[in-house]
Amino acid sequence: MPLPLKHFYMIRHGQTEANEKRIMAGNTETALTKLGRQQADKARRIIEQLEIKPVAIFHSHLCRARDTAHIINTNLNLPLFEDKNLGEKHCGIHEGAPYEACLDEFLKWIDIEGGETAKEFFQRVKTGKTNALERFNEPVLIACHGGVMRAFAALYEKESSTNFKNAHLYEFIPNPKNPSFPWIIFEYDLDESTGEIIRTKSKNYDI
């Protein structure tokens, strides 16, 4: 199997300055916006209420994922592990370009001049996620990027949604009865009026 069949959580970083400006960041650094930090804090409140909490957080080396992980970890005080293998796909000549000029190629896994090939990216993501899942027997949280989350499905030769919201939490539960895609996936939100978490079957991985 592409990945160890273990229960885990995964989250994209909060909104960044590049997201706000609709610019392709790829492997380039871009800071969280004020909204991005608020989104990460909302994720923190959700994760702190989980019945089964992660025992560690693995995050990309890029500051947007690292800062998201640190905000989430404010009260949990979990061990943090940084891994470049969890970084966003390097988009070569398109890094810093407007979405309109390059997003279609990015979403279709078209190889971009000066960047990583899809094959290289998928292998790197597989390595990063395998390292995270093999480190602990209990669930871990992986704080990463939209491309990394889409690559999860690509490892099984499947297509996922291209719309992963910033700082939106996903839960992956092993389902060995479906070997073509052996996961049941849930996502979480927060009822702001009550402060209670809402858990629903994910449509982003409706495979």
TORMAR-917208 format. One line per field, with one value per residue: residue number from 1; residue in three letters; y, z, x of N, C-alpha, C, CB in turn. Coordinates in steps of 0.2 Angstrom, whole numbers, plus 5000, padded with zeros to 4 digits. Glycine has a CB too. Example, Ala and Ser with C-alpha at 12.3 -4.5 7.8 and 13.67 -1.06 7.14 Angstrom:
BEGIN
n: c(1_2)
res: c(ALA_SER)
n.v: c(4972_4989)
n.w: c(5039_5035)
n.u: c(5066_5064)
ca.v: c(4978_4995)
ca.w: c(5039_5036)
ca.u: c(5062_5068)
c.v: c(4984_5000)
c.w: c(5039_5039)
c.u: c(5066_5064)
cb.v: c(4978_4997)
cb.w: c(5045_5029)
cb.u: c(5057_5070)
END
This chain:
BEGIN
n: c(1_2_3_4_5_6_7_8_9_10_11_12_13_14_15_16_17_18_19_20_21_22_23_24_25_26_27_28_29_30_31_32_33_34_35_36_37_38_39_40_41_42_43_44_45_46_47_48_49_50_51_52_53_54_55_56_57_58_59_60_61_62_63_64_65_66_67_68_69_70_71_72_73_74_75_76_77_78_79_80_81_82_83_84_85_86_87_88_89_90_91_92_93_94_95_96_97_98_99_100_101_102_103_104_105_106_107_108_109_110_111_112_113_114_115_116_117_118_119_120_121_122_123_124_125_126_127_128_129_130_131_132_133_134_135_136_137_138_139_140_141_142_143_144_145_146_147_148_149_150_151_152_153_154_155_156_157_158_159_160_161_162_163_164_165_166_167_168_169_170_171_172_173_174_175_176_177_178_179_180_181_182_183_184_185_186_187_188_189_190_191_192_193_194_195_196_197_198_199_200_201_202_203_204_205_206_207)
res: c(MET_PRO_LEU_PRO_LEU_LYS_HIS_PHE_TYR_MET_ILE_ARG_HIS_GLY_GLN_THR_GLU_ALA_ASN_GLU_LYS_ARG_ILE_MET_ALA_GLY_ASN_THR_GLU_THR_ALA_LEU_THR_LYS_LEU_GLY_ARG_GLN_GLN_ALA_ASP_LYS_ALA_ARG_ARG_ILE_ILE_GLU_GLN_LEU_GLU_ILE_LYS_PRO_VAL_ALA_ILE_PHE_HIS_SER_HIS_LEU_CYS_ARG_ALA_ARG_ASP_THR_ALA_HIS_ILE_ILE_ASN_THR_ASN_LEU_ASN_LEU_PRO_LEU_PHE_GLU_ASP_LYS_ASN_LEU_GLY_GLU_LYS_HIS_CYS_GLY_ILE_HIS_GLU_GLY_ALA_PRO_TYR_GLU_ALA_CYS_LEU_ASP_GLU_PHE_LEU_LYS_TRP_ILE_ASP_ILE_GLU_GLY_GLY_GLU_THR_ALA_LYS_GLU_PHE_PHE_GLN_ARG_VAL_LYS_THR_GLY_LYS_THR_ASN_ALA_LEU_GLU_ARG_PHE_ASN_GLU_PRO_VAL_LEU_ILE_ALA_CYS_HIS_GLY_GLY_VAL_MET_ARG_ALA_PHE_ALA_ALA_LEU_TYR_GLU_LYS_GLU_SER_SER_THR_ASN_PHE_LYS_ASN_ALA_HIS_LEU_TYR_GLU_PHE_ILE_PRO_ASN_PRO_LYS_ASN_PRO_SER_PHE_PRO_TRP_ILE_ILE_PHE_GLU_TYR_ASP_LEU_ASP_GLU_SER_THR_GLY_GLU_ILE_ILE_ARG_THR_LYS_SER_LYS_ASN_TYR_ASP_ILE)
n.v: c(4994_5012_5020_5018_5010_5019_5028_5046_5064_5078_5094_5109_5124_5140_5155_5164_5178_5177_5169_5178_5188_5180_5173_5162_5152_5141_5133_5144_5156_5163_5173_5170_5178_5190_5185_5171_5167_5168_5158_5147_5147_5144_5131_5126_5126_5117_5105_5104_5099_5086_5069_5059_5064_5071_5065_5070_5083_5085_5095_5105_5113_5126_5142_5145_5134_5129_5139_5138_5126_5128_5138_5130_5121_5128_5126_5112_5107_5097_5086_5093_5091_5095_5093_5093_5086_5087_5099_5111_5109_5112_5125_5130_5141_5147_5151_5164_5169_5176_5167_5165_5163_5151_5141_5131_5122_5118_5112_5101_5093_5096_5095_5108_5121_5121_5117_5104_5088_5080_5066_5066_5075_5067_5056_5062_5067_5055_5049_5059_5058_5044_5044_5051_5044_5032_5035_5035_5025_5030_5042_5056_5073_5081_5095_5104_5107_5113_5106_5095_5089_5085_5077_5066_5058_5056_5047_5035_5034_5042_5055_5070_5083_5100_5110_5114_5120_5134_5129_5119_5105_5088_5071_5055_5038_5022_5010_4995_4987_4993_4992_5000_5013_5015_5022_5030_5046_5061_5078_5093_5106_5121_5126_5141_5148_5139_5134_5121_5106_5101_5087_5079_5068_5069_5078_5082_5072_5062_5048)
n.w: c(5000_4997_5008_5026_5035_5045_5058_5056_5056_5045_5039_5030_5029_5036_5029_5018_5013_5000_4996_4998_4989_4977_4972_4965_4977_4979_4983_4989_5002_5011_5022_5035_5035_5045_5045_5042_5054_5063_5057_5060_5073_5076_5071_5081_5092_5088_5087_5101_5106_5102_5103_5101_5101_5092_5094_5091_5080_5064_5052_5037_5031_5027_5032_5033_5035_5046_5056_5057_5063_5075_5081_5083_5092_5104_5117_5118_5118_5111_5104_5091_5074_5060_5042_5027_5016_5017_5011_5000_4982_4971_4960_4950_4936_4938_4951_4961_4951_4945_4950_4939_4928_4929_4937_4932_4926_4937_4945_4936_4937_4928_4922_4926_4920_4927_4939_4951_4945_4943_4947_4955_4965_4971_4976_4985_4994_4998_5005_5016_5022_5026_5034_5045_5049_5053_5064_5076_5085_5089_5083_5072_5068_5053_5046_5032_5015_5001_4989_4993_5000_4990_4983_4991_4987_4974_4976_4976_4963_4961_4960_4969_4977_4971_4980_4994_5009_5019_5034_5037_5045_5043_5045_5044_5043_5044_5031_5027_5019_5007_4996_4985_4989_5004_5015_5026_5027_5036_5040_5049_5057_5066_5077_5079_5087_5098_5101_5099_5091_5074_5064_5049_5035_5023_5008_4999_4997_4990_4985)
n.u: c(5004_5002_5003_5005_4992_4985_4976_4974_4976_4974_4978_4977_4987_4983_4975_4986_4997_5000_4989_4978_4981_4980_4991_5002_5011_5018_5034_5039_5041_5028_5019_5007_4991_4981_4968_4972_4979_4968_4960_4968_4968_4955_4955_4963_4954_4944_4952_4956_4945_4943_4938_4947_4963_4977_4994_5005_5012_5016_5024_5026_5041_5039_5035_5021_5014_5021_5019_5005_5004_5010_5002_4990_4995_4996_4990_4990_5003_5011_5023_5033_5037_5047_5046_5053_5048_5035_5032_5025_5022_5035_5034_5041_5044_5032_5031_5025_5017_5001_4986_4978_4986_4992_4986_4978_4987_4994_4984_4981_4992_5002_5018_5030_5041_5056_5052_5046_5043_5027_5028_5040_5035_5025_5031_5039_5030_5024_5034_5036_5023_5023_5034_5029_5017_5023_5030_5023_5011_4998_4986_4992_4994_4995_5001_5000_4999_4989_4992_4999_4989_4980_4989_4988_4977_4981_4991_4985_4980_4969_4957_4955_4945_4948_4947_4952_4949_4957_4965_4957_4951_4954_4950_4957_4952_4957_4951_4952_4943_4941_4951_4956_4955_4959_4952_4941_4935_4933_4927_4929_4921_4916_4903_4900_4891_4888_4900_4903_4910_4908_4906_4907_4905_4917_4917_4927_4936_4928_4928)
ca.v: c(5000_5018_5023_5014_5011_5022_5034_5052_5070_5082_5101_5114_5130_5146_5160_5168_5184_5175_5167_5184_5191_5176_5172_5155_5153_5135_5132_5151_5158_5168_5173_5170_5184_5190_5180_5165_5166_5167_5151_5142_5147_5140_5124_5124_5125_5111_5099_5103_5096_5080_5064_5056_5069_5069_5064_5074_5087_5085_5100_5107_5118_5132_5146_5146_5127_5129_5144_5135_5120_5131_5141_5124_5118_5133_5123_5105_5106_5091_5086_5095_5088_5098_5089_5097_5082_5089_5106_5112_5107_5118_5127_5133_5148_5150_5154_5171_5171_5176_5161_5165_5162_5145_5137_5125_5117_5116_5107_5095_5090_5096_5097_5115_5122_5123_5115_5097_5084_5077_5060_5068_5077_5062_5052_5066_5067_5048_5049_5063_5055_5038_5045_5054_5039_5026_5037_5034_5021_5034_5047_5062_5078_5083_5102_5105_5112_5110_5102_5089_5085_5082_5072_5060_5054_5054_5041_5029_5035_5044_5062_5073_5090_5105_5116_5112_5127_5135_5127_5115_5099_5081_5065_5049_5032_5016_5006_4990_4984_4996_4992_5005_5019_5012_5027_5034_5053_5066_5084_5096_5113_5124_5130_5147_5150_5135_5132_5113_5104_5098_5081_5077_5064_5073_5078_5083_5065_5058_5044)
ca.w: c(5000_4997_5015_5032_5037_5052_5059_5057_5054_5041_5039_5026_5033_5036_5023_5017_5009_4993_4995_4998_4982_4972_4969_4966_4981_4978_4988_4991_5009_5012_5029_5037_5036_5051_5045_5042_5061_5066_5055_5063_5080_5076_5071_5088_5096_5086_5089_5108_5108_5099_5108_5100_5099_5090_5099_5089_5074_5059_5048_5032_5033_5025_5038_5033_5039_5053_5060_5058_5068_5082_5084_5085_5098_5109_5123_5117_5120_5108_5100_5084_5069_5054_5037_5020_5012_5017_5008_4994_4976_4968_4954_4945_4933_4940_4958_4961_4946_4947_4949_4932_4923_4930_4942_4928_4925_4944_4947_4932_4938_4922_4924_4925_4919_4933_4945_4952_4941_4947_4950_4960_4971_4974_4979_4991_4999_5001_5010_5022_5026_5028_5040_5050_5051_5056_5070_5082_5085_5089_5077_5072_5064_5048_5044_5026_5009_4997_4984_4997_5002_4983_4981_4995_4982_4968_4977_4975_4957_4962_4960_4974_4975_4971_4984_5001_5013_5023_5041_5038_5048_5040_5049_5040_5047_5039_5029_5023_5015_5001_4995_4980_4992_5010_5020_5027_5028_5039_5041_5055_5058_5073_5078_5083_5092_5104_5102_5098_5084_5069_5061_5043_5030_5018_5001_4996_4995_4988_4980)
ca.u: c(5000_5006_5004_5003_4985_4984_4972_4978_4973_4978_4976_4980_4989_4979_4976_4992_4997_4999_4982_4974_4983_4979_4997_5005_5017_5022_5039_5041_5039_5023_5016_4999_4987_4977_4963_4975_4980_4962_4958_4972_4966_4948_4957_4965_4948_4941_4956_4956_4938_4942_4938_4954_4967_4983_4999_5011_5011_5021_5022_5030_5046_5037_5032_5014_5012_5024_5015_4998_5005_5012_4995_4986_4999_4996_4988_4991_5010_5013_5029_5032_5042_5047_5049_5053_5044_5028_5031_5021_5025_5039_5030_5046_5043_5026_5030_5024_5013_4994_4983_4975_4991_4995_4982_4975_4993_4995_4978_4981_4998_5006_5025_5031_5048_5060_5049_5046_5038_5022_5031_5045_5031_5021_5036_5041_5024_5023_5040_5034_5018_5025_5038_5024_5013_5026_5033_5018_5005_4992_4985_4996_4991_5000_5000_5004_4997_4983_4995_5000_4982_4978_4993_4986_4973_4985_4995_4980_4978_4962_4956_4951_4943_4954_4945_4953_4949_4962_4965_4951_4953_4952_4952_4957_4951_4958_4946_4955_4939_4941_4959_4957_4956_4957_4951_4935_4937_4928_4930_4927_4919_4915_4897_4902_4886_4888_4907_4904_4912_4903_4909_4903_4908_4921_4915_4933_4938_4922_4931)
c.v: c(5006_5021_5018_5016_5013_5028_5040_5058_5074_5089_5105_5120_5135_5150_5163_5174_5182_5172_5173_5188_5187_5175_5165_5155_5147_5134_5138_5152_5163_5168_5172_5177_5184_5185_5173_5163_5164_5160_5146_5141_5143_5133_5121_5122_5119_5105_5098_5099_5089_5074_5060_5061_5067_5069_5068_5078_5087_5090_5102_5112_5125_5136_5146_5139_5127_5133_5141_5130_5123_5134_5135_5121_5122_5130_5115_5103_5099_5092_5089_5093_5092_5093_5092_5092_5084_5096_5106_5110_5113_5119_5130_5140_5151_5152_5161_5174_5172_5169_5160_5162_5154_5140_5131_5120_5114_5110_5101_5091_5090_5099_5104_5117_5125_5121_5107_5094_5081_5070_5061_5071_5072_5058_5056_5066_5060_5047_5053_5060_5048_5039_5047_5048_5033_5028_5035_5029_5025_5039_5053_5067_5080_5090_5103_5110_5109_5105_5095_5085_5082_5077_5065_5055_5052_5048_5035_5030_5037_5052_5065_5080_5094_5110_5114_5119_5127_5133_5123_5108_5093_5076_5059_5042_5026_5012_5000_4986_4987_4997_4998_5011_5018_5017_5029_5041_5058_5072_5088_5104_5115_5128_5136_5149_5146_5133_5124_5112_5100_5093_5079_5073_5069_5072_5079_5077_5060_5053_5037)
c.w: c(5000_5004_5021_5034_5044_5053_5060_5055_5050_5040_5034_5031_5032_5030_5024_5013_5002_4991_4994_4991_4976_4968_4970_4971_4980_4984_4991_4998_5008_5019_5029_5037_5043_5051_5045_5049_5064_5064_5059_5070_5081_5075_5078_5092_5095_5089_5097_5110_5106_5104_5107_5097_5096_5095_5097_5082_5070_5054_5043_5035_5031_5031_5038_5037_5046_5058_5062_5064_5075_5085_5086_5091_5104_5116_5123_5119_5117_5105_5093_5080_5062_5048_5030_5015_5012_5014_5002_4988_4973_4961_4949_4943_4935_4947_4958_4956_4948_4945_4942_4927_4924_4934_4938_4927_4932_4946_4943_4932_4932_4925_4922_4925_4925_4940_4946_4947_4946_4951_4956_4967_4974_4978_4986_4996_5002_5006_5016_5026_5029_5035_5046_5053_5055_5063_5077_5080_5085_5084_5078_5068_5059_5045_5038_5021_5005_4992_4987_4999_4995_4981_4985_4990_4976_4969_4976_4968_4956_4961_4966_4972_4975_4976_4992_5005_5017_5030_5042_5040_5045_5044_5044_5044_5042_5038_5024_5018_5008_4999_4989_4983_4999_5016_5020_5030_5031_5039_5046_5054_5065_5073_5082_5088_5099_5106_5101_5091_5080_5065_5055_5039_5024_5011_4996_4994_4994_4983_4980)
c.u: c(5004_5008_5002_4996_4984_4979_4976_4973_4977_4974_4980_4982_4983_4980_4983_4992_4997_4992_4978_4975_4982_4985_4999_5011_5021_5027_5042_5038_5033_5019_5009_4997_4984_4972_4966_4976_4973_4959_4962_4970_4959_4950_4959_4959_4945_4946_4957_4950_4938_4942_4945_4958_4974_4988_5005_5009_5017_5019_5028_5036_5044_5033_5025_5011_5015_5020_5008_4999_5006_5006_4991_4989_4999_4995_4989_4998_5012_5020_5028_5038_5041_5050_5048_5049_5037_5027_5027_5025_5029_5036_5035_5045_5037_5025_5030_5020_5006_4991_4980_4980_4993_4991_4980_4981_4994_4990_4978_4987_5002_5013_5027_5039_5051_5057_5049_5041_5033_5025_5036_5041_5028_5025_5038_5036_5023_5028_5038_5028_5019_5029_5034_5020_5016_5030_5029_5013_4998_4992_4990_4992_4997_4997_5004_5000_4992_4986_4996_4994_4979_4982_4991_4982_4976_4989_4991_4977_4971_4963_4952_4948_4949_4953_4946_4954_4955_4961_4958_4953_4950_4954_4951_4957_4952_4952_4948_4950_4938_4948_4960_4958_4954_4956_4944_4937_4932_4931_4926_4926_4917_4908_4899_4897_4886_4896_4908_4906_4907_4907_4905_4908_4911_4918_4922_4937_4933_4924_4928)
cb.v: c(5000_5023_5029_5015_5005_5023_5033_5052_5074_5079_5104_5116_5133_5150_5165_5163_5188_5169_5162_5188_5194_5178_5177_5151_5153_5135_5127_5156_5160_5167_5180_5166_5186_5197_5180_5165_5171_5172_5151_5144_5154_5142_5123_5130_5131_5110_5101_5110_5100_5079_5059_5050_5074_5073_5057_5069_5094_5078_5107_5110_5116_5132_5153_5146_5121_5131_5151_5132_5116_5137_5145_5119_5116_5139_5124_5102_5106_5089_5080_5103_5080_5105_5082_5098_5074_5089_5109_5119_5105_5116_5131_5128_5148_5144_5151_5175_5167_5181_5160_5171_5166_5146_5140_5127_5121_5121_5110_5097_5083_5102_5092_5120_5127_5131_5117_5095_5079_5075_5056_5074_5083_5058_5050_5073_5069_5043_5051_5070_5054_5034_5051_5059_5036_5024_5044_5041_5015_5038_5050_5060_5084_5078_5107_5098_5114_5116_5104_5091_5090_5088_5074_5062_5059_5060_5041_5029_5029_5042_5065_5074_5092_5108_5118_5108_5127_5142_5134_5115_5098_5081_5064_5049_5032_5011_5010_4985_4984_5003_4986_5005_5025_5007_5033_5030_5056_5063_5089_5095_5116_5128_5125_5153_5149_5129_5134_5110_5100_5103_5076_5083_5059_5073_5083_5087_5062_5062_5043)
cb.w: c(5006_4993_5016_5038_5035_5055_5066_5052_5061_5034_5046_5020_5030_5043_5023_5014_5011_4991_5001_5004_4982_4967_4971_4960_4988_4972_4986_4986_5013_5006_5032_5043_5031_5053_5038_5038_5064_5064_5047_5063_5083_5069_5065_5091_5096_5078_5087_5111_5106_5094_5106_5095_5105_5084_5101_5087_5076_5055_5052_5026_5030_5019_5038_5026_5034_5053_5057_5052_5066_5081_5079_5079_5096_5108_5125_5110_5127_5102_5101_5084_5068_5054_5037_5017_5014_5025_5007_4993_4971_4968_4955_4939_4926_4939_4962_4960_4940_4943_4954_4930_4924_4934_4945_4921_4923_4949_4946_4925_4940_4917_4921_4930_4913_4933_4946_4960_4937_4943_4944_4958_4968_4968_4975_4989_4995_4995_5007_5019_5021_5023_5039_5048_5046_5051_5070_5085_5090_5096_5077_5069_5068_5042_5050_5023_5005_4993_4981_5004_5005_4978_4983_5001_4980_4966_4985_4980_4952_4969_4953_4981_4981_4964_4983_5002_5017_5023_5045_5032_5055_5033_5055_5036_5050_5042_5026_5027_5019_5001_4992_4975_4989_5012_5019_5032_5022_5046_5034_5061_5053_5076_5081_5078_5089_5103_5109_5099_5085_5064_5065_5039_5026_5019_4999_5000_5001_4986_4981)
cb.u: c(4995_5002_5000_5008_4981_4991_4967_4984_4971_4979_4975_4976_4995_4979_4970_4998_5003_5004_4979_4976_4990_4973_5002_5006_5015_5026_5044_5040_5044_5017_5019_4998_4982_4975_4959_4981_4984_4956_4959_4980_4965_4944_4962_4969_4943_4941_4964_4957_4933_4948_4932_4953_4969_4986_5001_5017_5009_5022_5021_5026_5053_5033_5035_5011_5014_5032_5015_4995_5011_5017_4992_4986_5005_4992_4981_4989_5011_5008_5033_5032_5041_5051_5045_5060_5045_5025_5038_5018_5020_5046_5024_5046_5044_5020_5037_5031_5014_4991_4977_4972_4997_5002_4976_4973_4999_4995_4972_4979_4997_5003_5030_5028_5049_5060_5041_5044_5042_5016_5035_5049_5027_5017_5042_5043_5017_5024_5046_5032_5011_5029_5043_5020_5009_5032_5034_5015_5005_4992_4978_5003_4989_5000_5001_5004_5003_4980_5001_5004_4977_4978_5000_4982_4967_4989_4997_4975_4979_4959_4953_4955_4938_4954_4938_4960_4943_4964_4965_4946_4952_4954_4947_4964_4944_4963_4940_4959_4932_4937_4961_4952_4952_4962_4956_4930_4941_4926_4929_4932_4914_4920_4891_4903_4879_4884_4909_4897_4919_4899_4912_4900_4904_4928_4910_4938_4943_4916_4939)
END
